[in-house]
Amino acid sequence: MSVQPRRRALLLAAGAATAATAVGAAGAIPAAAASRPGRPVVIGHRGAAGWRPEHTAAAYTYAVQTGADWIEPDLVPTKDHVLVVRHENEISQTTDIAAHPEFADRRTTKTVDGRPVTGWFTEDFTLAELKTLRAVERLPLIRNRNTVFDGREPVMTFEEVVKLARELSRRHRRRIAVFPETKHPTYFRSIGLPLEPALARIVRRYRLDGDECVVQSFEPSSLAAFAEERLRLPLWQALGTTGAPYDLVAAGDPTTYKDMMTPEGLRRIARYADWIGPDKSSVVEPFTLLVDAHRAGLKVGAYTFRAENQYLPAQFRRGTDPNEFGDAFAEYALHFGRGVDAVVTDYPDIAAMARDAAEESH
């Protein structure tokens, strides 16, 4: 690990802390049941993305109704520097923008994280313009049933997601946390739209504490920038299966995700983060990542759990249709049995049922 990442780690260590315990601005809402020691957290990946178009109010609401403890918004900025929630800043797959002739001339090609991407980008639109679009299912060939909801909901801001989480907390009488991910933070910093100050403004405005917000990123420098805001929220270092965080690549740092997942790499992460978020394939045998992370004092939240055969390990598939559901319950049982601290899932209802079953079996 080079000197530059070590400096970032020191900055992060100074600004990061474990979750605050104060009730905060949400009032006397009970903490989520998942906060009980030893109970895994169920995180609705972009809401309940398996059942509704992702990052919509319907997806987030259904996620909480069916058992999610946290809901995950991916953050990208608008031209006027408002954080909106989309899987990517390129929005041709998640909105109906192609059907808007007034925006046809804004289709373009950009280099994002070193790769050419063609389409329409949130940073080229004001919030008012994005609000004229409607969300659509991102995986229509896999989740055709979700296309019935196409065109029904607008693009949400992060602030709207926070307000919705507060409302769902009151409605269900348990604390629902938001789990924002900064997307392409190095790229957005390079074009004058940094994500972290905008995120910090919302955290301060709503007085979000560690029971209500956990901040994640694949890029350590983004966590460092947020830690400098000194908001004392838990930080989550997301980890890929190959390659390296883009900010390290751009800085000429040779550290890879594989390096970060070694015992020494995990000890370095533990200086600034509370969680790691590896791909679920990284926490099963023969890998020792789960045990090594716990030894380093880190919690582990694995991603992304889905029910379709094509996303399941071979032993849990049923039949030959890649889009049919396999034995998702068996996969959850495996991971809960190994001791993961959280699961990031497109199907929080199945995850919550599997967690209940795991608890009853002990």
Backbone torsions as a table, in degrees:
resi	resn	phi	psi	omega
1	MET	NA	132.0	-174.7
2	SER	-79.6	175.2	-179.5
3	VAL	-62.7	-38.8	-176.8
4	GLN	-61.1	-49.1	176.4
5	PRO	-62.1	-32.7	178.0
6	ARG	-64.9	-39.6	177.3
7	ARG	-62.3	-40.7	177.6
8	ARG	-62.7	-41.4	-179.8
9	ALA	-60.0	-39.0	179.5
10	LEU	-67.4	-39.7	176.5
11	LEU	-61.3	-44.2	-179.8
12	LEU	-64.3	-42.8	-179.2
13	ALA	-60.8	-34.3	-179.8
14	ALA	-72.0	-31.4	-174.5
15	GLY	-99.6	-18.3	-175.4
16	ALA	-92.3	154.3	176.2
17	ALA	-156.1	168.8	176.5
18	THR	-71.6	168.6	-172.8
19	ALA	-60.3	137.9	175.1
20	ALA	-71.9	154.0	-177.3
21	THR	-108.2	-3.8	-179.2
22	ALA	-66.3	151.1	179.5
23	VAL	-66.9	-38.7	176.8
24	GLY	73.6	-160.5	-170.3
25	ALA	-75.0	-6.2	-178.4
26	ALA	-77.4	-5.9	-179.2
27	GLY	81.1	-158.1	-172.6
28	ALA	-88.9	47.9	177.3
29	ILE	-83.8	131.2	-179.5
30	PRO	-61.3	147.2	174.0
31	ALA	-64.0	151.7	-179.1
32	ALA	-58.7	143.8	-179.8
33	ALA	-58.9	-28.8	-178.3
34	ALA	-66.1	-13.9	179.9
35	SER	-75.2	-8.1	175.8
36	ARG	-59.6	136.8	-177.9
37	PRO	-52.8	130.4	175.3
38	GLY	88.2	-8.6	-179.2
39	ARG	-92.9	121.9	-178.5
40	PRO	-64.4	147.9	177.0
41	VAL	-87.1	135.6	173.4
42	VAL	-100.2	120.1	-176.6
43	ILE	-111.5	120.1	178.1
44	GLY	-75.9	107.6	-176.1
45	HIS	-70.1	106.1	-174.8
46	ARG	58.2	29.4	-174.7
47	GLY	99.1	-137.1	171.4
48	ALA	-107.7	74.1	-170.2
49	ALA	-65.4	-17.5	176.5
50	GLY	-75.0	-19.1	-173.6
51	TRP	-117.0	-17.4	-178.9
52	ARG	-144.3	153.6	174.3
53	PRO	-53.6	133.0	-170.6
54	GLU	-64.3	154.2	176.1
55	HIS	60.9	30.9	173.5
56	THR	-111.9	160.3	177.3
57	ALA	-59.2	-37.1	179.2
58	ALA	-63.7	-40.9	179.7
59	ALA	-65.7	-44.3	-180.0
60	TYR	-67.4	-41.9	-178.6
61	THR	-65.3	-44.4	179.9
62	TYR	-65.1	-36.1	177.7
63	ALA	-58.3	-47.6	-178.0
64	VAL	-70.5	-41.1	178.2
65	GLN	-55.9	-32.7	-173.2
66	THR	-104.3	9.1	168.8
67	GLY	126.2	-2.4	-179.6
68	ALA	-67.6	141.6	175.3
69	ASP	-95.3	-35.2	176.2
70	TRP	-124.2	153.6	173.2
71	ILE	-123.8	140.2	-170.8
72	GLU	-108.4	113.5	169.5
73	PRO	-102.2	132.0	171.8
74	ASP	-86.0	131.8	-172.4
75	LEU	-105.6	127.8	171.5
76	VAL	-137.4	153.8	-175.9
77	PRO	-97.4	158.4	169.6
78	THR	-91.0	174.6	177.3
79	LYS	-59.2	-35.0	178.6
80	ASP	-93.5	21.8	169.1
81	HIS	63.2	42.8	171.0
82	VAL	-105.5	135.3	179.3
83	LEU	-80.0	123.7	174.4
84	VAL	-116.7	165.7	-175.3
85	VAL	-111.3	111.7	177.0
86	ARG	-145.6	152.4	177.4
87	HIS	-59.2	-40.0	178.5
88	GLU	-140.3	163.8	172.7
89	ASN	-72.5	-21.0	173.3
90	GLU	-84.8	121.8	-163.8
91	ILE	-116.4	16.8	-178.9
92	SER	-69.3	-26.0	-179.1
93	GLN	-89.3	-13.9	-174.1
94	THR	-118.3	-0.4	175.7
95	THR	-138.5	173.6	178.7
96	ASP	-92.9	27.8	-173.9
97	ILE	-59.7	-30.7	-179.8
98	ALA	-63.6	-19.8	179.4
99	ALA	-90.3	6.3	-179.4
100	HIS	-107.7	95.1	-177.3
101	PRO	-60.7	-25.4	-179.5
102	GLU	-66.2	-16.0	-179.8
103	PHE	-110.7	8.5	-175.1
104	ALA	-59.2	-36.0	-175.4
105	ASP	-75.4	-3.8	179.1
106	ARG	-94.4	-0.5	174.9
107	ARG	-68.9	130.9	-172.5
108	THR	-154.5	175.7	175.0
109	THR	-117.4	131.5	179.4
110	LYS	-129.9	161.9	172.9
111	THR	-102.2	112.9	-179.0
112	VAL	-118.0	122.0	-177.4
113	ASP	52.5	40.6	174.9
114	GLY	81.3	4.9	-177.3
115	ARG	-124.5	140.5	177.0
116	PRO	-73.4	134.1	179.5
117	VAL	-133.3	132.5	-179.6
118	THR	-114.0	136.1	177.5
119	GLY	154.5	-149.3	178.1
120	TRP	-112.9	139.6	-170.5
121	PHE	-122.9	137.6	-176.6
122	THR	-56.0	-35.0	-175.6
123	GLU	-70.7	-5.7	176.8
124	ASP	-99.2	6.1	-177.2
125	PHE	-129.7	144.7	170.7
126	THR	-76.5	163.5	177.2
127	LEU	-59.0	-41.7	-179.8
128	ALA	-58.8	-39.7	178.3
129	GLU	-68.1	-43.3	179.1
130	LEU	-63.2	-31.4	-179.2
131	LYS	-68.6	-11.9	175.3
132	THR	-82.6	-10.4	179.7
133	LEU	-88.3	165.5	176.2
134	ARG	-130.0	147.8	-177.2
135	ALA	-75.5	148.9	175.0
136	VAL	-134.6	162.2	178.1
137	GLU	-65.5	129.2	-177.1
138	ARG	-76.2	-27.7	-176.7
139	LEU	-120.9	64.2	-172.9
140	PRO	-64.9	-28.1	179.7
141	LEU	-75.8	-24.6	179.0
142	ILE	-93.5	-39.1	-176.2
143	ARG	-122.2	61.8	-177.0
144	ASN	-58.1	-32.3	-178.9
145	ARG	-60.2	-28.7	-177.5
146	ASN	-74.9	-16.4	-177.9
147	THR	-68.2	-14.8	175.8
148	VAL	-62.6	-21.2	179.7
149	PHE	-94.2	-0.7	-179.5
150	ASP	-57.2	138.2	173.6
151	GLY	80.5	5.4	-174.0
152	ARG	-95.6	-20.2	-172.8
153	GLU	-132.5	146.4	179.6
154	PRO	-81.2	169.4	170.9
155	VAL	-67.3	132.8	-179.0
156	MET	-96.1	150.4	168.4
157	THR	-87.7	160.2	175.1
158	PHE	-61.3	-38.1	178.8
159	GLU	-59.9	-39.5	177.8
160	GLU	-65.4	-35.3	177.4
161	VAL	-65.7	-41.5	177.5
162	VAL	-60.6	-45.8	178.3
163	LYS	-61.6	-41.0	179.0
164	LEU	-64.0	-42.1	178.4
165	ALA	-60.5	-39.9	177.2
166	ARG	-63.1	-44.1	179.7
167	GLU	-65.0	-42.5	178.6
168	LEU	-66.5	-33.2	175.5
169	SER	-61.9	-44.5	178.8
170	ARG	-66.2	-43.2	-176.1
171	ARG	-64.0	-41.0	-175.3
172	HIS	-100.2	0.0	175.9
173	ARG	54.4	44.6	171.8
174	ARG	-154.5	150.6	-174.9
175	ARG	-74.6	120.7	176.3
176	ILE	-104.0	125.0	-179.0
177	ALA	-97.4	151.1	170.4
178	VAL	-99.5	146.7	-171.5
179	PHE	-131.4	68.5	-173.7
180	PRO	-71.3	142.0	173.2
181	GLU	-113.3	128.0	173.5
182	THR	-79.2	119.5	-177.7
183	LYS	-97.8	130.2	177.0
184	HIS	50.3	47.9	-173.6
185	PRO	-63.1	-35.1	178.4
186	THR	-64.5	-43.2	178.3
187	TYR	-59.9	-48.5	-176.6
188	PHE	-67.8	-33.0	175.3
189	ARG	-63.4	-36.7	-176.4
190	SER	-69.5	-21.7	-180.0
191	ILE	-106.8	15.0	174.3
192	GLY	80.3	21.7	178.3
193	LEU	-126.7	62.4	-177.5
194	PRO	-63.5	139.8	-175.6
195	LEU	-81.3	-36.2	-167.7
196	GLU	-66.3	-43.7	177.7
197	PRO	-63.6	-37.2	178.4
198	ALA	-66.2	-39.8	176.0
199	LEU	-63.9	-43.9	-179.1
200	ALA	-61.7	-36.0	179.2
201	ARG	-61.7	-41.4	179.2
202	ILE	-68.6	-41.5	178.1
203	VAL	-57.9	-44.7	179.6
204	ARG	-67.6	-42.1	-176.5
205	ARG	-60.2	-38.1	-177.3
206	TYR	-103.5	6.4	176.3
207	ARG	51.4	46.9	-179.3
208	LEU	-71.0	133.7	178.2
209	ASP	-110.7	-173.3	-175.1
210	GLY	-69.5	-14.8	173.7
211	ASP	-84.1	-14.0	-174.7
212	GLU	-113.4	-13.2	-175.6
213	CYS	-153.3	130.0	171.9
214	VAL	-127.0	129.5	-174.0
215	VAL	-102.5	131.6	-177.8
216	GLN	-124.7	154.1	172.6
217	SER	-163.2	152.7	170.0
218	PHE	-81.0	-18.3	-175.2
219	GLU	-101.4	115.7	179.8
220	PRO	-56.5	-34.8	-178.4
221	SER	-66.7	-27.0	176.0
222	SER	-70.2	-41.8	175.3
223	LEU	-63.7	-36.4	177.6
224	ALA	-63.2	-45.1	-179.9
225	ALA	-63.0	-39.8	178.9
226	PHE	-69.7	-39.0	179.2
227	ALA	-60.0	-32.0	178.9
228	GLU	-65.8	-16.6	174.3
229	GLU	-74.3	-12.4	174.8
230	ARG	54.0	49.7	178.4
231	LEU	-98.0	-3.7	172.1
232	ARG	57.1	41.5	174.4
233	LEU	-97.8	151.4	174.3
234	PRO	-61.9	143.6	179.6
235	LEU	-116.3	145.7	-174.5
236	TRP	-127.1	114.8	176.9
237	GLN	-88.9	108.1	177.3
238	ALA	-78.2	147.3	-174.2
239	LEU	-130.8	131.5	175.4
240	GLY	-86.9	174.0	179.9
241	THR	-92.3	-23.3	179.3
242	THR	-138.9	163.5	175.2
243	GLY	73.5	-147.0	-173.9
244	ALA	-152.7	160.9	173.7
245	PRO	-57.5	140.5	-174.7
246	TYR	-63.3	-35.0	-178.8
247	ASP	-63.6	-36.5	177.6
248	LEU	-69.8	-39.5	177.0
249	VAL	-60.5	-46.7	-177.8
250	ALA	-64.2	-29.8	-179.2
251	ALA	-86.9	-2.3	-178.7
252	GLY	78.4	17.0	178.9
253	ASP	-83.9	128.7	-176.2
254	PRO	-80.9	-1.8	-176.7
255	THR	-62.2	129.2	179.2
256	THR	-107.8	170.5	173.5
257	TYR	-60.1	-37.4	178.1
258	LYS	-59.9	-41.5	176.9
259	ASP	-63.6	-40.3	-177.4
260	MET	-66.9	-22.7	-177.5
261	MET	-94.8	4.8	172.8
262	THR	-78.0	163.1	177.1
263	PRO	-53.6	-41.4	179.2
264	GLU	-68.3	-41.3	177.5
265	GLY	-61.9	-39.3	178.7
266	LEU	-66.6	-37.6	176.9
267	ARG	-63.1	-36.7	176.6
268	ARG	-66.4	-42.9	178.1
269	ILE	-60.7	-38.6	-177.4
270	ALA	-64.8	-14.1	176.1
271	ARG	-71.5	-21.9	-176.6
272	TYR	-129.3	-18.9	-175.0
273	ALA	-120.0	159.2	177.7
274	ASP	-100.1	-24.5	-174.3
275	TRP	-131.5	154.5	158.3
276	ILE	-118.6	151.1	177.8
277	GLY	-125.5	86.1	178.8
278	PRO	-88.9	161.9	169.2
279	ASP	-60.0	143.9	-176.4
280	LYS	-58.9	-26.2	179.7
281	SER	-70.0	-14.9	-177.8
282	SER	-87.7	-6.2	-175.0
283	VAL	-115.8	16.4	175.6
284	VAL	-111.2	166.5	178.3
285	GLU	-60.0	143.1	11.2
286	PRO	-91.5	8.2	-175.4
287	PHE	-74.0	149.5	-179.6
288	THR	-111.3	16.1	-174.1
289	LEU	-56.7	-43.0	-176.6
290	LEU	-61.0	-49.3	179.2
291	VAL	-63.9	-43.8	-178.6
292	ASP	-63.0	-40.8	-179.9
293	ALA	-66.1	-43.6	178.3
294	HIS	-62.4	-37.9	177.3
295	ARG	-63.9	-31.2	178.7
296	ALA	-81.6	-1.9	179.8
297	GLY	86.7	15.9	-179.6
298	LEU	-100.6	143.7	167.9
299	LYS	-85.9	155.9	-174.6
300	VAL	-125.7	122.2	174.0
301	GLY	-118.4	113.7	-174.7
302	ALA	-89.6	147.4	177.7
303	TYR	-130.8	168.3	-26.9
304	THR	-107.3	128.2	-177.8
305	PHE	-88.6	130.7	178.7
306	ARG	-137.8	165.6	-174.0
307	ALA	-100.9	-16.3	-176.3
308	GLU	-72.0	146.3	-177.8
309	ASN	-50.2	-42.4	-173.6
310	GLN	-65.3	-18.0	179.6
311	TYR	-102.0	0.7	-177.9
312	LEU	-101.6	151.5	170.6
313	PRO	-58.4	152.7	-173.8
314	ALA	-53.6	-38.1	-175.2
315	GLN	-70.0	-12.7	-178.4
316	PHE	-109.0	7.8	178.9
317	ARG	-83.6	150.1	177.9
318	ARG	-126.2	122.5	-179.5
319	GLY	74.8	-168.2	-174.3
320	THR	-112.1	-9.2	179.8
321	ASP	-77.2	117.9	-176.7
322	PRO	-65.9	-19.2	-177.1
323	ASN	-96.7	-7.1	175.5
324	GLU	-78.0	157.3	-179.7
325	PHE	-75.4	138.7	171.7
326	GLY	-102.3	-156.8	-177.3
327	ASP	-89.0	72.5	-179.6
328	ALA	-62.3	-34.1	179.9
329	PHE	-59.1	-38.4	-179.6
330	ALA	-66.7	-35.8	178.2
331	GLU	-67.2	-43.6	176.5
332	TYR	-60.7	-42.5	-179.7
333	ALA	-58.5	-39.9	178.2
334	LEU	-60.1	-48.0	-175.2
335	HIS	-74.5	-39.4	175.8
336	PHE	-63.7	-37.6	178.6
337	GLY	-65.4	-31.0	178.5
338	ARG	-78.0	-20.2	174.4
339	GLY	103.9	27.7	175.0
340	VAL	-64.5	150.5	-178.0
341	ASP	-92.0	-16.0	178.8
342	ALA	-161.2	155.3	171.8
343	VAL	-127.1	133.8	175.6
344	VAL	-99.5	119.4	-166.4
345	THR	-140.6	144.1	171.5
346	ASP	-77.4	-14.2	-176.6
347	TYR	-127.0	73.3	-177.5
348	PRO	-63.2	-24.8	177.6
349	ASP	-64.3	-44.9	179.3
350	ILE	-67.3	-40.9	179.7
351	ALA	-62.3	-42.9	-179.4
352	ALA	-65.9	-39.1	177.2
353	MET	-65.4	-40.2	179.4
354	ALA	-66.7	-37.3	177.1
355	ARG	-64.4	-43.0	177.1
356	ASP	-59.4	-43.4	-179.2
357	ALA	-64.6	-38.9	178.8
358	ALA	-64.1	-38.5	178.5
359	GLU	-68.0	-38.6	-179.7
360	GLU	-68.6	-25.9	-177.4
361	SER	-80.4	-7.9	-178.9
362	HIS	-104.2	NA	NA
